[in-house]
Amino acid sequence: MKILLTVILLIQLNQSVTASDWQREKRMADQTVDAILDGDPIMLKAIEREFLSIYTEADESEKAVIVMHGRGFHPDWVDTVQPLRIGLIDYGWNTLSIQMPVLEKEAKYYDYVQIFDEAIPRIQAAIEYLKQQGNRQIVLIAHSCSVHMTMHYLDQHGDDEIDGFIGIGMGATDYRQPMAKPFPLDKLSIPVLDIYGADDYPAVHRLAAGRWSRITQAANHASRQIVVDEANHYFTDRGDALLEAVAEWLGQAFN
């Protein structure tokens, strides 16, 4: 209880950070659109704001993934995101990579906790768009900070609207900023893939056993925990290995 109260107090100290940085997001969107080589940029709407997404289609597919980048990045980020959003179409999955809320570059985990709610309508808008495109199966893929945002969404809304979840580098925070609350992995009925690098951050490794314990409590036989050799938190130069592992699991869980 004392640890939980300490975490709450530390988060409350950051109440001055209450909204994401739309100007920074717009700058990134303008730069990203100009560099897109695969897929179509689209603007989705969350409440009163539009946000950039990239839709890339496989051949005659009715299944899709929503790809969500790590802290402060964008939907065509070369590490982690791009290998999945482009590569998974070769395995029969449409991909929708979406811009998540961002803050200034110096912002830390507890700053981002204050804007987790902003991610909810974005995820909802992405799911609705994919359904409108005729997709019948939808899997969420989140990396790093987007894992926290996606878990917040699932904690608030449940998993009825999706068919699976893939968390990459789950549990990463900042120094002396422990997670605000455990991930609700034990409450999910959908198959879950917990995947991280052998050279990932210490917190990701330290919390791995606890994550797997919660995943197994949910008792979905298709859930897995995978460690990718020689990969860091961002899967730098290991995008192909990440793609292969994710595609193999998707093929097994949704064959």
C-alpha positions as CSV (number, residue, x, y, z in Angstrom):
1,M,0.0,0.0,0.0
2,K,2.9,2.4,0.8
3,I,4.4,1.8,-2.6
4,L,1.1,2.4,-4.3
5,L,0.6,5.6,-2.5
6,T,4.1,6.8,-3.4
7,V,3.4,6.1,-7.0
8,I,0.1,8.0,-6.9
9,L,1.8,11.0,-5.2
10,L,4.6,11.0,-7.8
11,I,2.1,11.0,-10.6
12,Q,0.1,13.8,-9.0
13,L,3.3,16.0,-9.0
14,N,3.1,15.9,-12.8
15,Q,-0.5,17.2,-13.0
16,S,0.8,20.3,-14.9
17,V,1.2,18.0,-18.0
18,T,-2.4,17.5,-19.0
19,A,-2.5,17.5,-22.8
20,S,-0.4,16.1,-25.6
21,D,1.9,18.2,-27.8
22,W,-0.2,18.8,-30.9
23,Q,2.3,21.1,-32.5
24,R,5.1,18.5,-32.2
25,E,2.7,15.8,-33.6
26,K,1.8,18.0,-36.6
27,R,5.5,18.6,-37.4
28,M,6.1,14.9,-37.3
29,A,3.1,14.1,-39.4
30,D,4.2,16.5,-42.1
31,Q,7.6,15.0,-42.2
32,T,6.3,11.4,-42.1
33,V,3.8,11.8,-44.9
34,D,6.5,13.1,-47.3
35,A,8.6,10.0,-46.6
36,I,6.0,7.3,-47.0
37,L,6.9,4.8,-49.7
38,D,4.5,1.9,-48.9
39,G,0.9,2.3,-47.8
40,D,-1.6,5.2,-47.9
41,P,-1.6,8.0,-45.4
42,I,-5.1,8.7,-44.0
43,M,-6.4,11.1,-41.3
44,L,-8.6,9.5,-38.6
45,K,-10.5,11.6,-36.2
46,A,-10.5,11.2,-32.4
47,I,-13.0,13.4,-30.7
48,E,-12.3,16.8,-32.3
49,R,-8.7,16.2,-33.6
50,E,-7.4,14.4,-36.6
51,F,-4.3,12.2,-36.4
52,L,-2.1,10.5,-39.0
53,S,-2.4,6.8,-39.8
54,I,-1.0,4.7,-42.6
55,Y,-3.1,1.9,-44.1
56,T,-1.2,-0.8,-46.0
57,E,-3.3,-3.6,-47.7
58,A,-2.5,-7.2,-48.2
59,D,-4.0,-9.2,-51.1
60,E,-7.7,-10.0,-50.5
61,S,-7.5,-10.1,-46.7
62,E,-10.1,-9.6,-44.0
63,K,-7.8,-9.5,-41.1
64,A,-5.7,-6.6,-39.8
65,V,-3.3,-5.3,-37.2
66,I,-3.2,-1.9,-35.6
67,V,0.5,-1.0,-35.0
68,M,1.3,1.5,-32.3
69,H,4.8,3.1,-31.9
70,G,6.9,3.7,-28.9
71,R,7.3,7.0,-27.0
72,G,7.7,10.1,-29.1
73,F,7.9,8.4,-32.4
74,H,5.5,8.2,-35.4
75,P,3.6,5.6,-37.5
76,D,6.4,5.0,-40.0
77,W,9.2,4.7,-37.5
78,V,12.0,2.7,-39.1
79,D,12.7,0.5,-36.0
80,T,10.0,-1.8,-34.7
81,V,7.1,-0.2,-36.6
82,Q,8.1,-0.1,-40.2
83,P,9.2,-3.8,-40.4
84,L,5.7,-4.8,-39.1
85,R,3.5,-2.4,-40.9
86,I,5.1,-3.3,-44.2
87,G,6.2,-6.8,-43.7
88,L,3.0,-8.3,-42.3
89,I,1.2,-7.7,-45.6
90,D,3.3,-10.5,-47.0
91,Y,1.7,-12.8,-44.4
92,G,-1.8,-11.8,-45.3
93,W,-2.5,-9.1,-42.8
94,N,-3.6,-5.6,-43.6
95,T,-1.9,-3.1,-41.3
96,L,-3.0,0.3,-39.9
97,S,-0.2,2.1,-38.2
98,I,-1.5,5.0,-36.1
99,Q,0.0,8.1,-34.5
100,M,-0.2,8.0,-30.7
101,P,-0.2,11.0,-28.4
102,V,3.2,12.6,-27.9
103,L,4.7,15.1,-25.4
104,E,7.9,17.2,-25.5
105,K,11.1,15.2,-25.9
106,E,12.1,15.5,-22.3
107,A,8.8,14.0,-21.0
108,K,9.0,10.8,-18.9
109,Y,6.7,7.9,-18.1
110,Y,4.7,9.7,-15.3
111,D,4.2,12.6,-17.7
112,Y,2.7,10.3,-20.3
113,V,0.4,8.6,-17.7
114,Q,-1.5,11.9,-17.7
115,I,-2.4,11.6,-21.4
116,F,-3.2,7.8,-21.5
117,D,-6.9,8.8,-21.9
118,E,-6.1,10.5,-25.2
119,A,-5.1,7.2,-26.6
120,I,-8.5,5.6,-26.1
121,P,-10.5,7.4,-28.8
122,R,-7.6,6.9,-31.2
123,I,-7.6,3.2,-30.7
124,Q,-11.4,3.2,-31.0
125,A,-11.2,5.2,-34.3
126,A,-8.6,2.8,-35.7
127,I,-10.8,-0.3,-34.9
128,E,-13.8,1.3,-36.4
129,Y,-11.9,2.2,-39.6
130,L,-10.7,-1.3,-40.0
131,K,-14.2,-2.7,-39.6
132,Q,-15.4,-0.2,-42.3
133,Q,-12.7,-1.7,-44.6
134,G,-14.2,-5.1,-44.2
135,N,-11.7,-6.6,-41.7
136,R,-13.2,-9.3,-39.5
137,Q,-10.2,-10.0,-37.3
138,I,-8.3,-7.2,-35.6
139,V,-5.1,-7.5,-33.5
140,L,-3.5,-4.7,-31.6
141,I,0.3,-4.4,-31.7
142,A,1.9,-2.0,-29.3
143,H,5.5,-1.1,-28.5
144,S,6.9,0.4,-25.3
145,C,4.9,3.4,-24.1
146,S,2.0,2.4,-26.4
147,V,1.8,-0.8,-24.4
148,H,0.9,1.2,-21.4
149,M,-1.7,3.2,-23.4
150,T,-3.2,0.1,-24.9
151,M,-3.4,-1.7,-21.6
152,H,-5.2,1.4,-20.3
153,Y,-7.7,1.2,-23.1
154,L,-8.3,-2.6,-22.5
155,D,-8.6,-1.9,-18.7
156,Q,-11.3,0.6,-19.5
157,H,-13.1,-1.0,-22.4
158,G,-12.3,-4.7,-22.3
159,D,-11.3,-6.8,-25.3
160,D,-14.7,-7.4,-27.0
161,E,-13.8,-5.3,-30.1
162,I,-10.5,-7.1,-30.8
163,D,-9.2,-10.6,-31.4
164,G,-5.6,-10.5,-30.1
165,F,-2.9,-8.4,-28.5
166,I,0.9,-8.2,-29.1
167,G,3.0,-6.3,-26.6
168,I,6.6,-5.5,-27.6
169,G,9.0,-4.4,-24.8
170,M,6.2,-4.4,-22.2
171,G,6.7,-2.7,-18.9
172,A,9.4,-0.1,-19.9
173,T,9.2,3.1,-17.8
174,D,11.9,5.5,-16.5
175,Y,14.3,5.5,-13.6
176,R,12.5,5.5,-10.2
177,Q,9.2,5.6,-12.0
178,P,7.5,2.2,-11.4
179,M,4.4,1.3,-13.3
180,A,1.3,3.1,-12.0
181,K,-0.7,-0.2,-11.9
182,P,-0.2,-3.8,-13.2
183,F,-1.2,-4.6,-16.7
184,P,-4.7,-6.3,-16.7
185,L,-3.3,-9.3,-18.6
186,D,-5.1,-11.7,-16.4
187,K,-8.5,-10.3,-17.4
188,L,-8.0,-10.7,-21.2
189,S,-9.9,-13.4,-23.0
190,I,-8.0,-12.9,-26.2
191,P,-4.6,-14.6,-27.1
192,V,-1.6,-12.5,-26.1
193,L,2.0,-12.4,-27.3
194,D,4.5,-10.9,-24.9
195,I,7.7,-10.4,-27.0
196,Y,10.9,-8.6,-26.0
197,G,14.6,-8.5,-26.8
198,A,17.3,-10.4,-25.0
199,D,19.0,-7.0,-24.6
200,D,15.9,-5.1,-23.6
201,Y,15.7,-2.7,-20.6
202,P,16.1,-4.3,-17.2
203,A,12.6,-3.5,-16.1
204,V,11.1,-5.4,-19.1
205,H,13.1,-8.5,-18.0
206,R,12.5,-8.0,-14.3
207,L,8.7,-7.9,-14.8
208,A,8.6,-10.8,-17.4
209,A,7.8,-13.5,-14.9
210,G,4.9,-11.5,-13.4
211,R,3.5,-10.7,-16.9
212,W,3.6,-14.4,-17.8
213,S,1.9,-15.3,-14.6
214,R,-1.0,-13.0,-15.4
215,I,-1.2,-14.2,-19.0
216,T,-1.4,-17.8,-17.9
217,Q,-4.1,-16.9,-15.4
218,A,-6.2,-15.8,-18.4
219,A,-5.8,-19.4,-19.7
220,N,-5.8,-18.7,-23.4
221,H,-3.9,-21.7,-25.0
222,A,-2.6,-19.5,-27.9
223,S,-0.8,-17.0,-25.6
224,R,3.0,-17.0,-25.7
225,Q,6.1,-15.2,-24.3
226,I,9.0,-14.9,-26.6
227,V,12.5,-13.5,-26.3
228,V,14.3,-12.4,-29.5
229,D,18.0,-13.0,-29.4
230,E,20.4,-10.1,-29.9
231,A,17.6,-7.5,-29.9
232,N,17.4,-4.3,-27.8
233,H,14.3,-2.5,-26.8
234,Y,13.9,-0.9,-30.2
235,F,14.9,-4.0,-32.2
236,T,17.6,-2.0,-33.9
237,D,18.8,-4.0,-36.9
238,R,16.6,-6.9,-35.8
239,G,13.4,-5.9,-37.5
240,D,13.4,-9.0,-39.6
241,A,13.6,-11.2,-36.6
242,L,10.8,-9.3,-34.9
243,L,8.6,-9.7,-38.0
244,E,9.3,-13.4,-38.3
245,A,8.4,-14.0,-34.7
246,V,5.2,-11.9,-34.8
247,A,4.1,-13.4,-38.2
248,E,4.7,-17.0,-36.9
249,W,2.6,-16.4,-33.8
250,L,-0.2,-14.7,-35.8
251,G,-0.2,-17.7,-38.1
252,Q,-0.5,-20.1,-35.2
253,A,-3.1,-18.1,-33.2
254,F,-5.3,-17.2,-36.1
255,N,-5.0,-20.0,-38.7
